[in-house]
Amino acid sequence: MGTGRTLRKESHVRPCKTPAEKARRANAQRRRLVKFGLGAEEVKLMSDENVRVLVQRPTVVKKMVARKAAAK
């Protein structure tokens, strides 16, 4: 499938996001947060929207993890 002007012109020619693709992306983002240092259980309980927001700001997540570690 091309990516030329004809596909960018109309919104109805864009491919649909399938639920399976959304779930795959959400799981990848959750794994990314765990690699940043958040706990797996903590990430599991988060909503997809919160996960997306945190993945966009990795430095903030690393600072949060460092603060929690310093508090313990």
N, C-alpha and C positions, 0 to 999 in steps of 0.2 A: 504494500500500500504506500502510495506516495505521500509527500508532505508539502506539495506545491500549493499555489494560490487557491485552486478550486476547493481544496479541503479546508483551508483557513477561512474562506469567505462566509460559509453558512454554518451555523452552530449545529444544525441537524445532521451534518455529515461526520461529526466527530464520533469516534468509537465510544460505546457505552461502557461505563465502569461496572463491572460485574461484582456481585457480592464476594466471590472467591478472590478476586484481585484486591478488593478492599481489605479483606481479612489477611491476605498475604502481606500487604504493605503494613498493616497495623502490627502484625507479628514481627516483621523485620524491624519496625521502629521500637517495639518493646525490647527486642534483643539488643538494639543499639543502646537503649537507656541502661540496661543491665551492664553492658560493657563500660559505660561511663562511670559506674560505681553504685548505682541505686540497687536496693535489694530486690530480688526476683519476686518475692511476695508482695512488696509494696507496689511494684510495677504492674503486677497481675490485677491488683484491685483498682488501678486507675482507669478512668474512662478513656476512650480512644481520642477524644478531643484534648484532654490533658496531656496525653502521650505526644500528640502532634505538636503541641505548644512547647513542651520541654525538649523535644528532638531538635527544634529550630534554634535552641540556645544552649549548645553543649557547654560553654564556659560557665553559664549560670548553674547548670546541673552539677558540674565538677565542684563549684564553690559550695553548693548546698551539701554535697557529700563530705567535703572537707570540714564544714562547720559541724555536721553531725558527728564526725569522727573526733573532732576536738572536744566536743561536749561530753563525750563518753570517757 
